[in-house]
């Protein structure tokens, strides 16, 4: 791949990452995990909070 194509690809990737990060931050779409032990059994919870802006 020539250097100009690599530069353009890097620019597009950086721009798309910034857009995705913005939406993930503003809509709180990250999944959080929590685990606990109940009666010697491990219980894993995966939580995702979605909110409308």
Backbone as CSV, one residue per row, in Angstrom:
resi,resn,N_x,N_y,N_z,CA_x,CA_y,CA_z,C_x,C_y,C_z
1,UNK,0.848,-1.167,0.000,0.000,0.000,0.000,0.899,1.237,0.000
2,UNK,0.558,2.212,-0.809,1.396,3.403,-0.887,1.172,4.309,0.336
3,UNK,2.096,5.208,0.621,2.009,6.042,1.826,0.753,6.910,1.885
4,UNK,0.285,7.415,0.751,-0.915,8.254,0.742,-2.143,7.440,1.152
5,UNK,-2.241,6.222,0.667,-3.350,5.355,1.048,-3.290,5.001,2.534
6,UNK,-2.093,4.761,3.046,-1.943,4.470,4.467,-2.360,5.661,5.321
7,UNK,-1.983,6.864,4.902,-2.357,8.063,5.632,-3.873,8.256,5.620
8,UNK,-4.499,8.071,4.470,-5.944,8.212,4.355,-6.663,7.156,5.196
9,UNK,-6.167,5.941,5.194,-6.753,4.865,6.002,-6.638,5.177,7.489
10,UNK,-5.496,5.667,7.914,-5.301,6.025,9.318,-6.236,7.159,9.725
11,UNK,-6.421,8.138,8.843,-7.323,9.249,9.126,-8.761,8.753,9.274
12,UNK,-9.217,7.921,8.358,-10.586,7.402,8.438,-10.796,6.555,9.684
13,UNK,-9.821,5.765,10.034,-9.931,4.935,11.230,-9.990,5.799,12.485
14,UNK,-9.175,6.831,12.565,-9.189,7.723,13.727,-10.523,8.456,13.829
15,UNK,-11.044,8.909,12.694,-12.326,9.616,12.703,-13.454,8.689,13.131
16,UNK,-13.470,7.473,12.625,-14.551,6.548,12.983,-14.443,6.129,14.444
17,UNK,-13.230,5.985,14.971,-13.058,5.665,16.394,-13.571,6.795,17.273
18,UNK,-13.304,8.049,16.879,-13.782,9.191,17.656,-15.301,9.254,17.659
19,UNK,-15.924,8.963,16.533,-17.387,8.969,16.448,-17.966,7.870,17.321
20,UNK,-17.409,6.680,17.249,-17.898,5.567,18.066,-17.703,5.857,19.554
21,UNK,-16.561,6.412,19.922,-16.315,6.758,21.327,-17.302,7.803,21.819
22,UNK,-17.609,8.774,20.965,-18.570,9.818,21.352,-19.937,9.207,21.646
23,UNK,-20.413,8.322,20.778,-21.710,7.697,21.004,-21.689,6.785,22.232
24,UNK,-20.622,6.071,22.427,-20.542,5.197,23.602,-20.544,6.018,24.883
25,UNK,-19.877,7.164,24.887,-19.857,8.017,26.072,-21.200,8.695,26.296
26,UNK,-21.809,9.204,25.236,-23.039,9.971,25.403,-24.239,9.082,25.707
27,UNK,-24.254,7.857,25.210,-25.400,6.978,25.432,-25.132,5.934,26.510
28,UNK,-23.930,5.935,27.073,-23.550,4.997,28.120,-23.849,3.553,27.689
29,UNK,-23.286,3.139,26.578,-23.549,1.807,26.045,-22.517,0.775,26.471
30,UNK,-21.672,1.124,27.417,-20.666,0.161,27.858,-21.298,-0.882,28.782
31,UNK,-20.827,-2.076,28.679,-21.328,-3.179,29.502,-20.432,-3.294,30.734
32,UNK,-21.064,-3.300,31.909,-20.318,-3.472,33.145,-20.624,-4.854,33.715
33,UNK,-19.653,-5.429,34.368,-19.830,-6.765,34.939,-19.705,-6.697,36.454
34,UNK,-20.419,-7.570,37.099,-20.335,-7.699,38.551,-20.584,-9.153,38.882
35,UNK,-19.814,-9.676,39.813,-20.014,-11.062,40.213,-20.126,-11.140,41.731
36,UNK,-20.844,-12.143,42.179,-20.966,-12.398,43.601,-21.102,-13.890,43.814
37,UNK,-20.887,-14.308,45.023,-20.995,-15.722,45.371,-22.207,-15.894,46.277
38,UNK,-23.106,-16.780,45.888,-24.313,-17.063,46.656,-24.412,-18.566,46.857
39,UNK,-24.395,-18.994,48.084,-24.433,-20.427,48.417,-23.361,-21.214,47.659
40,UNK,-22.151,-20.702,47.706,-20.995,-21.324,47.043,-21.141,-21.429,45.530
41,UNK,-21.994,-20.597,44.947,-22.160,-20.557,43.492,-21.851,-19.143,43.019
42,UNK,-20.943,-19.040,42.063,-20.602,-17.731,41.513,-21.697,-17.292,40.543
43,UNK,-22.180,-16.065,40.734,-23.218,-15.502,39.876,-22.624,-14.273,39.195
44,UNK,-22.691,-14.229,37.877,-22.126,-13.138,37.095,-23.254,-12.324,36.486
45,UNK,-23.196,-11.005,36.662,-24.172,-10.095,36.086,-23.490,-9.223,35.048
46,UNK,-24.131,-9.055,33.907,-23.689,-8.130,32.869,-24.776,-7.068,32.745
47,UNK,-24.391,-5.803,32.956,-25.353,-4.723,32.951,-25.024,-3.725,31.851
48,UNK,-26.075,-3.247,31.207,-25.917,-2.209,30.206,-27.045,-1.204,30.389
49,UNK,-26.691,0.031,30.632,-27.661,1.086,30.824,-27.803,1.868,29.525
50,UNK,-29.005,1.878,28.986,-29.279,2.651,27.782,-30.171,3.811,28.172
51,UNK,-29.812,5.007,27.745,-30.647,6.159,28.051,-30.841,6.969,26.784
52,UNK,-31.965,7.601,26.691,-32.268,8.457,25.541,-31.794,9.858,25.815
53,UNK,-31.204,10.480,24.812,-30.719,11.862,24.976,-31.777,12.831,24.541
